[in-house]
Amino acid sequence: MKAERLVYETEGVESYVAYQVEHENEPLKPGPAFPFVKALMTVNSRLRELYPDGEELFDIVLMTNNHAQVGVRLINSINHYDLTIERFCMTGGKSPIGYLKAYMTNLYLSKDAEKVTEAIDEGIAAATMFMRDTENDLCDNQLRVAFDGDAVLFSDESEIIVKQSGLDSFFEHEKKFENKPLAQGPLKCFLEALGKLQRKFYAKNERLDCPIRTFLVTARSAASSGARVLKTLRSWGLEIDEALFLAGAPKGPLLQKIKPHIYFDDEMFHIEGAKELGTISAHVPYGIGQKYHKGKLIEQPKKE
C-alpha cells in the first residue's frame, strides 16, 4: 500500500479514503507477509484433509487501522488472491493493539514498528515485517519458519552478558548454567502454536511429510553455548526441526538455502543481511540488542 500511504501522508485521510473507494476494484499488491499467509493456508488444507471435523487451524485475522469504507477494496483483494481471511478488524484510525488479546493472538505482524513494540509490551508475540530486496523461490507445500534464539525464542539474559562483559564471560556463564532453562522470549508462544499443529500431523504418522518445518538459526556456537539452548527447548516440551549454530558467521547465506516464509531476529544487522539475499525477515524489537548495531552501542539521545 505504498502509493496509498503516500496519498494519506500528502493529502490527508479524506483524500486517502476517496482514493481507496475509487480504486476498490483494483487488487492491492502483495506485501511482505503475503507468502507466509499463503503457506499458512497450505497447512490448513492438509489439516482439513486429515481432520475433516477439526477446528485446530491457523486463524488469520486482518488487523488494520483503516476506515470501514476501505473494507471493500480489502475484501476484493483477498478474493482476487484466493486468500481465506474471514475475520477483519478495521479500527478507523485507532490502534488495533487493544483488540489483540480479545482475538487470542499468537502472532501479530505489522510494518509499523511502534505498534509491534506496543504489542510486545502487552505480552503478545509480534514482529515488524520487511520486504526482501531480491526474489527467492519459496516452498509451496511446506510452511518454513526460522527463529533466532536469544531475545526471540529465549529472553535476552545471556545476550546482556555478551554485550556488557564479552564473549569469555558469556561462555563461562552458559557452561555454569547449562542445566538451568533460559527464560522465555517474545516468540516462544508462536513456536508452541506451531508445535501443537505439527503434533497433529505426527499423530497421523505424517512426521516425514509434515507441512510445517521450524529452524533455529543462532549466532551461538554449538560446543561452548549450544547445549543450554537445546536443553531449554527440551524442558519446555518443544521440538525444533533444524538447529544451526553459526558461531558468529553471517546468517544470510544459510537462510538463502533454508528459504523460510518468515525469519525472526532481534537485531537489525541480521535482518538487513537476510533480506539482501532474498529472505522475508521480521524484526522483533525486544531486549538489549535494540541498543546496539553491529555490536556497538548506539548513542542514546541525552535527556534534558
C-alpha positions as CSV (number, residue, x, y, z in Angstrom):
1,M,0.0,0.0,0.0
2,K,2.9,2.4,-0.7
3,A,1.0,4.5,-3.2
4,E,-2.0,4.7,-0.9
5,R,0.2,5.6,2.0
6,L,1.6,8.5,0.0
7,V,-1.8,9.8,-0.6
8,Y,-2.6,9.7,3.1
9,E,0.6,11.4,4.1
10,T,0.4,14.2,1.4
11,E,-3.3,14.8,1.1
12,G,-4.9,13.6,4.4
13,V,-7.4,11.0,5.4
14,E,-10.4,12.2,3.4
15,S,-8.4,12.0,0.1
16,Y,-7.0,8.6,1.1
17,V,-10.4,7.1,1.7
18,A,-11.7,8.6,-1.5
19,Y,-8.7,7.2,-3.4
20,Q,-9.3,3.7,-1.9
21,V,-13.0,3.8,-2.9
22,E,-12.2,5.0,-6.4
23,H,-9.7,2.1,-6.8
24,E,-11.6,-0.6,-4.9
25,N,-11.8,-2.9,-8.0
26,E,-8.0,-2.8,-8.4
27,P,-6.4,-5.5,-6.2
28,L,-3.7,-4.3,-3.8
29,K,-0.2,-5.6,-4.5
30,P,1.2,-8.4,-2.2
31,G,3.2,-7.3,0.8
32,P,6.0,-9.0,2.7
33,A,3.7,-11.3,4.7
34,F,1.8,-12.5,1.7
35,P,3.9,-15.7,1.1
36,F,3.7,-16.5,4.8
37,V,-0.1,-16.2,4.8
38,K,-0.3,-18.5,1.6
39,A,1.8,-21.0,3.4
40,L,-0.5,-21.0,6.5
41,M,-3.4,-21.7,4.2
42,T,-1.5,-24.7,2.7
43,V,-1.1,-26.1,6.2
44,N,-4.8,-25.6,6.8
45,S,-5.7,-27.5,3.7
46,R,-3.7,-30.5,4.9
47,L,-5.2,-30.3,8.3
48,R,-8.7,-30.4,6.9
49,E,-7.8,-33.5,4.8
50,L,-6.6,-35.3,7.9
51,Y,-9.2,-33.9,10.4
52,P,-12.4,-33.0,8.4
53,D,-14.2,-32.0,11.6
54,G,-11.2,-30.5,13.3
55,E,-11.2,-26.9,14.4
56,E,-7.5,-26.5,15.2
57,L,-6.3,-24.5,12.3
58,F,-4.4,-21.3,11.6
59,D,-6.9,-18.5,12.0
60,I,-5.8,-15.4,10.0
61,V,-7.2,-12.0,11.1
62,L,-6.7,-8.8,9.1
63,M,-5.9,-6.1,11.7
64,T,-5.9,-2.6,10.3
65,N,-6.5,1.0,11.5
66,N,-8.1,1.6,8.1
67,H,-11.6,3.0,7.9
68,A,-14.5,0.7,7.2
69,Q,-15.0,2.4,3.8
70,V,-11.7,0.8,2.7
71,G,-13.0,-2.6,3.6
72,V,-14.5,-3.3,0.1
73,R,-11.1,-2.9,-1.5
74,L,-9.5,-5.2,1.1
75,I,-12.2,-7.8,0.5
76,N,-11.9,-7.6,-3.3
77,S,-8.1,-8.0,-2.9
78,I,-8.4,-11.0,-0.6
79,N,-10.9,-12.7,-3.0
80,H,-8.7,-11.8,-6.0
81,Y,-5.7,-13.7,-4.5
82,D,-8.0,-16.5,-3.2
83,L,-7.0,-15.9,0.4
84,T,-9.0,-17.4,3.3
85,I,-9.3,-14.5,5.7
86,E,-12.7,-14.2,7.2
87,R,-12.0,-12.0,10.2
88,F,-11.4,-8.3,9.8
89,C,-10.7,-5.7,12.5
90,M,-10.9,-2.2,11.0
91,T,-10.4,0.4,13.7
92,G,-11.0,3.7,11.8
93,G,-7.7,5.4,12.7
94,K,-7.3,3.9,16.2
95,S,-4.5,1.5,17.0
96,P,-5.8,-2.2,16.8
97,I,-3.4,-3.4,19.5
98,G,-6.1,-3.3,22.2
99,Y,-8.1,-6.0,20.2
100,L,-5.2,-8.5,20.0
101,K,-5.9,-10.2,23.3
102,A,-9.6,-10.4,22.5
103,Y,-8.6,-12.4,19.4
104,M,-6.2,-14.6,21.5
105,T,-3.4,-13.6,19.1
106,N,-0.4,-15.9,18.9
107,L,1.5,-13.6,16.4
108,Y,1.0,-10.1,15.3
109,L,2.8,-8.8,12.1
110,S,2.9,-5.2,11.0
111,K,5.0,-2.7,9.1
112,D,4.6,-0.3,12.0
113,A,7.4,-0.7,14.5
114,E,5.6,1.3,17.2
115,K,2.6,-0.9,17.1
116,V,4.8,-4.0,17.2
117,T,6.6,-2.7,20.3
118,E,3.3,-1.9,21.9
119,A,2.1,-5.5,21.2
120,I,5.3,-7.0,22.7
121,D,4.8,-4.8,25.8
122,E,1.3,-6.3,26.1
123,G,2.9,-9.8,26.1
124,I,1.9,-10.7,22.6
125,A,4.4,-12.2,20.1
126,A,4.9,-9.6,17.4
127,A,7.4,-8.5,14.7
128,T,8.0,-5.8,12.1
129,M,7.8,-7.0,8.5
130,F,10.5,-6.1,5.9
131,M,10.2,-6.6,2.2
132,R,13.1,-8.7,0.8
133,D,15.5,-7.0,-1.6
134,T,15.5,-9.8,-4.1
135,E,13.1,-12.6,-5.0
136,N,13.8,-16.1,-3.8
137,D,11.6,-19.1,-4.8
138,L,9.8,-20.5,-1.7
139,C,8.5,-24.0,-1.0
140,D,4.8,-24.1,-1.9
141,N,3.9,-27.3,0.0
142,Q,5.6,-26.6,3.4
143,L,5.5,-23.7,5.8
144,R,9.1,-22.9,6.9
145,V,9.6,-20.6,9.9
146,A,13.1,-19.6,11.1
147,F,13.9,-18.1,14.5
148,D,16.9,-16.5,16.1
149,G,17.4,-17.7,19.7
150,D,18.4,-15.1,22.2
151,A,15.8,-12.2,22.6
152,V,13.4,-14.1,20.2
153,L,12.6,-17.6,21.4
154,F,14.5,-17.0,24.7
155,S,14.9,-14.0,26.9
156,D,17.9,-11.6,26.5
157,E,19.6,-12.7,29.8
158,S,22.5,-14.3,28.0
159,E,22.8,-11.5,25.4
160,I,23.1,-8.9,28.2
161,I,26.3,-10.7,29.3
162,V,27.8,-10.8,25.8
163,K,27.1,-7.1,25.3
164,Q,28.3,-5.9,28.8
165,S,31.0,-8.4,29.7
166,G,32.2,-10.0,26.4
167,L,32.3,-13.5,24.9
168,D,34.5,-15.1,27.5
169,S,32.2,-14.2,30.4
170,F,29.3,-15.4,28.2
171,F,30.8,-18.8,27.6
172,E,31.6,-19.2,31.3
173,H,28.1,-18.2,32.3
174,E,26.4,-20.6,29.8
175,K,28.6,-23.5,31.0
176,K,27.8,-22.8,34.6
177,F,24.1,-22.6,33.9
178,E,23.9,-25.2,31.2
179,N,21.2,-27.1,33.1
180,K,19.1,-24.1,34.0
181,P,16.5,-23.3,31.3
182,L,16.6,-19.9,29.8
183,A,13.5,-17.7,30.4
184,Q,11.1,-17.5,27.6
185,G,11.3,-14.8,24.9
186,P,8.6,-13.0,23.0
187,L,8.2,-15.6,20.2
188,K,8.1,-18.7,22.4
189,C,4.3,-18.9,22.3
190,F,4.3,-18.9,18.5
191,L,6.8,-21.8,18.4
192,E,4.4,-23.6,20.8
193,A,1.5,-23.0,18.5
194,L,3.4,-24.4,15.5
195,G,4.5,-27.4,17.6
196,K,0.9,-28.1,18.6
197,L,-0.2,-28.3,15.0
198,Q,2.9,-30.3,14.0
199,R,1.9,-33.0,16.5
200,K,-1.5,-33.3,14.8
201,F,0.4,-34.5,11.7
202,Y,2.7,-36.8,13.8
203,A,-0.4,-38.4,15.3
204,K,-1.4,-39.4,11.7
205,N,2.1,-40.8,11.0
206,E,2.9,-37.8,8.8
207,R,6.1,-36.7,10.5
208,L,8.2,-37.2,7.4
209,D,5.7,-35.3,5.3
210,C,4.8,-32.6,7.8
211,P,3.9,-29.3,6.1
212,I,5.4,-27.3,8.9
213,R,9.2,-27.1,9.5
214,T,10.9,-25.0,12.1
215,F,14.5,-23.8,12.2
216,L,16.7,-22.3,14.9
217,V,19.4,-20.0,13.3
218,T,21.6,-18.6,16.0
219,A,24.9,-16.8,16.2
220,R,25.8,-19.0,19.2
221,S,28.5,-21.7,18.8
222,A,27.4,-25.3,19.4
223,A,30.3,-26.5,21.6
224,S,30.5,-23.6,24.0
225,S,26.9,-22.4,24.4
226,G,24.6,-24.6,22.3
227,A,23.7,-27.2,25.0
228,R,21.7,-24.8,27.1
229,V,19.6,-23.7,24.2
230,L,18.7,-27.3,23.3
231,K,18.1,-28.3,26.9
232,T,15.8,-25.3,27.4
233,L,13.6,-26.3,24.4
234,R,13.5,-29.9,25.8
235,S,12.4,-28.6,29.2
236,W,9.6,-26.7,27.5
237,G,8.5,-29.8,25.7
238,L,9.2,-28.2,22.4
239,E,11.0,-29.5,19.3
240,I,12.8,-27.6,16.6
241,D,13.3,-29.4,13.3
242,E,16.7,-28.0,12.5
243,A,19.2,-26.1,14.7
244,L,22.0,-24.2,13.1
245,F,24.7,-22.8,15.3
246,L,26.8,-20.3,13.3
247,A,29.4,-19.2,15.8
248,G,29.2,-15.6,14.6
249,A,29.1,-16.4,10.9
250,P,26.7,-14.4,8.7
251,K,23.1,-15.8,8.7
252,G,22.1,-14.6,5.2
253,P,23.7,-17.3,3.1
254,L,22.2,-20.1,5.2
255,L,18.8,-18.5,5.3
256,Q,19.1,-18.3,1.5
257,K,19.3,-22.1,1.4
258,I,16.5,-22.6,4.0
259,K,14.1,-20.3,2.2
260,P,11.8,-19.6,5.1
261,H,8.5,-17.9,4.6
262,I,9.4,-15.8,7.6
263,Y,12.6,-15.3,9.7
264,F,12.5,-13.6,13.1
265,D,15.6,-11.8,14.6
266,D,16.0,-9.1,17.2
267,E,19.0,-7.4,15.6
268,M,18.6,-5.2,12.5
269,F,22.1,-6.1,11.4
270,H,20.9,-9.7,10.8
271,I,17.6,-8.6,9.3
272,E,19.4,-6.4,6.7
273,G,21.8,-9.2,5.8
274,A,18.9,-11.7,5.4
275,K,16.7,-9.5,3.3
276,E,19.6,-8.5,1.0
277,L,19.8,-12.2,0.0
278,G,16.1,-12.7,-0.5
279,T,14.8,-13.8,2.9
280,I,11.5,-12.4,4.2
281,S,12.5,-11.0,7.5
282,A,10.7,-9.8,10.6
283,H,12.3,-7.7,13.3
284,V,11.5,-8.4,17.0
285,P,12.1,-5.1,18.9
286,Y,12.9,-6.7,22.2
287,G,15.9,-6.8,24.6
288,I,19.3,-5.2,25.0
289,G,20.1,-5.7,21.3
290,Q,17.9,-2.7,20.5
291,K,20.6,-0.5,22.0
292,Y,23.4,-1.9,19.7
293,H,24.1,-2.1,16.0
294,K,26.9,-4.4,14.6
295,G,28.0,-5.0,18.2
296,K,28.5,-1.2,19.0
297,L,26.4,0.7,21.5
298,I,24.1,3.2,19.7
299,E,24.4,6.7,21.1
300,Q,21.2,7.4,23.1
301,P,19.9,11.0,23.0
302,K,20.6,12.9,26.2
303,K,17.7,13.7,28.4
304,E,17.4,17.4,29.1
